[in-house]
Amino acid sequence: MSPSDIEDLLTSELTGCKIKIEGGDGKFNLSIIGDVFEGLNAVKRQKMIYKILNAQIQSGAIHAVTMQLQTVAESGA
């Protein structure tokens, strides 16, 4: 699975978010900025992303994910 494949999955579910994916060989760093995270704590934000990527994690296509998940206000953008 490539970073662009993951970006496509996330973009289809997280409209209006700025998404940056780095990595490969099953290990990825995700940076996502969007108001979709407004009012959610860090755990709930991560659960939202894991739900989207669950099938790829279960299949082994993704086996390590590091996430930086922010609202637009938190990012200063």
C-alpha positions in Angstrom: 0.0 0.0 0.0 1.4 3.4 -1.0 0.9 6.8 0.8 -1.3 7.9 -2.1 -3.6 4.9 -1.5 -4.0 5.8 2.1 -4.5 9.5 1.2 -7.3 8.4 -1.2 -9.0 6.4 1.5 -8.8 9.2 4.0 -9.8 11.9 1.5 -13.0 10.0 0.6 -14.1 10.0 4.3 -12.6 13.3 5.6 -13.8 16.0 3.3 -12.2 19.4 3.7 -9.1 18.1 5.5 -5.5 18.8 4.6 -3.8 15.3 4.5 -0.1 14.5 4.3 1.1 10.9 4.3 4.7 9.7 4.5 6.2 6.3 4.7 6.0 2.9 3.1 6.4 -0.8 3.7 3.4 -0.8 6.0 4.7 2.0 8.2 3.1 5.4 7.8 3.1 8.9 9.3 -0.2 10.7 9.0 -0.7 14.4 9.4 -4.3 15.5 9.1 -5.7 19.0 9.7 -9.4 19.7 9.6 -12.3 20.9 11.6 -13.7 17.4 11.6 -11.6 16.9 14.8 -13.3 19.9 16.6 -14.5 18.9 20.0 -12.8 15.5 20.0 -10.0 14.5 22.3 -6.9 12.7 21.0 -8.3 9.2 21.5 -11.5 9.9 19.7 -9.6 11.5 16.8 -7.4 8.4 16.5 -10.4 6.1 16.7 -11.9 8.0 13.7 -8.9 7.4 11.6 -8.5 3.7 12.7 -12.1 3.1 11.7 -11.3 4.3 8.2 -8.1 2.3 7.9 -9.3 -0.9 9.7 -9.6 -3.2 6.7 -6.0 -2.3 5.6 -4.7 -2.8 9.2 -6.5 -6.2 9.5 -5.1 -7.3 6.1 -1.5 -6.4 7.2 -1.2 -3.8 4.4 -0.7 -1.3 7.2 1.0 -2.4 10.4 2.3 0.9 12.0 0.7 4.3 12.0 1.8 7.5 13.6 -0.7 10.3 13.7 -0.7 14.0 14.1 -4.4 15.1 14.1 -5.3 18.7 14.5 -8.1 21.2 14.0 -7.4 24.2 11.7 -7.2 26.4 14.8 -4.7 24.1 16.5 -2.5 24.0 13.5 -2.3 27.8 13.1 -3.3 27.4 9.5 
